[in-house]
Amino acid sequence: MSQLNDPDYVREQYATETNLETRRAVWQPTADGLDPATEALRAIDRALVGDAHVLEVGCGTGVMAEQINALPGVTLVAVDFSARFVEMTAARGVDAREADICYLPFEDASFDVVFAGWMLYHVRDLERALNEVRRVLRPGGTFVAVTNGNDHLAELRIEAGKTREITQFSSETGESVLRRRFADVRRHDLETRAVFGDHAAAQAYLDSAPNGGELPFFEGEREYAGHVTVFEAR
């Protein structure tokens, strides 16, 4: 099992919001102004027909949950592995609960839409997690998932003496994995940008993630390419 999928490590990594916010702060839209979270929200909105029940798994600090919750006609439940993240999401006025995607505490066919943003590469049993998503989705429901590609920040990691981060659910593998459970899978690939004001900011980003490495000192600002995919499956 990779450290990235180790439940104990994941629990420690997200015991507080510090690591997540360190990484979130550096990301900028694509060159043509597109933001992955906004594109995911649009995908969710497209899937809504009248009043709809939506589940977000891995809600983090609740930034996305708050936006989903504001969509007309939505009844949202957000879950996360981290008690701290559940607390933060609930403070935004969202029905937030502590739960594991591998054992979702919901009846079959409970939701019209399920959203998982940047979290499927963390689950310890991807097959079971996706089976649970499929189980709680109603017939004809939509699963929206966001993940990173193998080239995401590859240049930064290589400069720090590491290799590209290859995960179990990525831009490269996500489509084939989802097609085993969904007849219609669509993708939107986005070339994002991470902008670091100085060396310390870039090193802090590396330190916030597993096996970050040591980045040689540099002066001034630097930008590194990211790669993100928004999947829509139904």
Buried (B, 14 or more C-beta within 10 A) or exposed (E): EBEBBBBEBBEEBBEEBEBBEBBBEBBEBBEEEBBBBBBBBBBBBEBBEEEBBBBBBBBBBBBBBBBBBEBEEBEBBBBBBBEBBBBBBBEBEBEBBBBBBBEBEBEEEBBBBBBBBBBBBBBBBBEBBBBBBBEBBBEEBBBBBBBBBBBBBBBBBEBBEBEBBEBBBBBBBBBEBBEEBBEEBEBBEBBBBBBBEBBEBBBBBBEBBBBBBEBEEEEEEBEBBBBBBBBBBB
